[in-house]
Amino acid sequence: MINFHKMATLTATLTGVMSCLAAPAMAFSVGATNNTENLKNNLLGTNTAGLSNFSISITGNAAAFGTFSNDPFGLRSGVVLSTGKVTDIPGQNRKDNMSTNGSDLNTDFGPKGEEGDLTELNLSFFANSTVEKLFFEYVFGSEEFPEFGCSEFNDDFELLLNGTNLAKLSDGKTVTINHLVPDPNNRSTDHPDYIDNPSLTGIAANIIRLDGFTKVLGFEGLLKQNQRNVLSIRIKDIGDGNLDSAVFIKGGSVGTLKAEPVPEPMTVAGLMVGGAMLAAGRKLRGPK
């Protein structure tokens, strides 16, 4: 006997599921801003008890600072710094950097071919005796990946708390191009915190143009109590000004409470599969 009540319930459930699947996801977007108040408000959340008197300063091209939303990493929203134009980052990743002139992300703000493109944000604040540590979550990515692993073009990325770099991978190594991809000709040596984003084949290749990035990483650092502290977010092209790198700081995560780990979005699982499809050829640099 047909149970019409069950059939109706099942039909309604399937209709709801299909409706959710058909609903378009919000697009990843980045807006450029060098407004320090805007950047500060996007960095800080509600877990800043014990911290006060915040001030912020920046160094670098205005186009290298911005805010983002609906990212493919699972951060949701926040602040982005780049050695290029932040608004160039969203979009389809079409090229795997066999030449710098043909790469998706290649803004050189300085004299052509020279090392530089320093982008830095300094957040200064007072910490009282009730707080011990500062926390936040972030993702580092680069157009240098993977071809320029183990090379002189090891773009500089640091998260400095009172002068000490605490940008660390899960094994304690510093977050660098060379530590994440130590041998581009032997991809089995890629760091477990690294996610490849090959052009066209990666699930995120239709979302973001960076050729690779880290999983969501956590920052943790000891504060100087009853003193002013300075957090410096710093990123710079090394070797030349070619091929952009970027760091994404989760909005509202900068504070004195450790956040719950960000669950890996479905796109990340797919990226790990898609990343294996990238050929390990090395790209050619333009003249310095």
C-alpha positions, 0 to 999 in steps of 0.5 A: 500500500502506498503511504501518501503521507510519507511520499508527501513528506519525502517530496517536500524534503527533496524539494527543500534540498534541491532548493538549497543546492540550486541557491547561488552561493555568495561570490568571493569579493575583495574591496580595496581600502587603506582606511585605517579605521576600517581595517582596524574595525575588521580585524578586531572582534568582541574578544578584546577584553584586557586590550585598549587604546588601539591605533593602526598604521600602514606602509605600502601602496593603497591598492595593496590593502583591503577587506574580503568576504565569502572567501574559499578558505572558510574565514568568511570575511576579514582583512587582506594585504598583498604585494599587488592589487588586492582587487585582482585576487578574486576570479578565475585562475587561468595560468600556471605561471610558465612566464611572469608576463603571462601570470594572473597576479603580477603587479610590481609597484616599485621600479620594474624588476627590483625587490620590494612591494612591501605591504605592512600593517601595524596594530598597536595596543595596551594590554593589562595584567588580565591577559596573557596571549593574542590570537587570530586566524589567517591564510597565506597565499602566493602566485609564486607557488609552486614553481618558485619553491626552493628558490631566491624568490622566497617572498617574505611574510611575517606576523611580528608580535613585539618584533618576534615572527610568530607566523608558524606552520603546524610543525613550527616552521615559519610560513614561507614559500620554501617551507611550503614547497621545498622541491617543486620537482618532487611534489610529495615533499609539499608541506601538509599545510599547503594547498595547491590551486592549479589553473582551471583544474582546481575547485577554487580555480574559478574563485581565486587566482592565487596558485597556492595557499595554506590551510587556515593557520592560527596565530598565538603570541605572548603579550607584554602585560601592562605595556603597549604591544605591537602586532605587525602584519608584513608581506614583501616581494623578495628577489624581484617585484614579480608575482604577488603574495597575499595574507588573509586575516579572519575578521574579528578574530584578533583578540585574547581568546583562542578561536575554534578551529575553522572547519575545512570547506568542501572546496579545500578537500577538492583542492587537495585532489585538484592540486595533484594534477598540476605539472611541476614545470618551473616558470621563467622569470622576466629580466630583473 
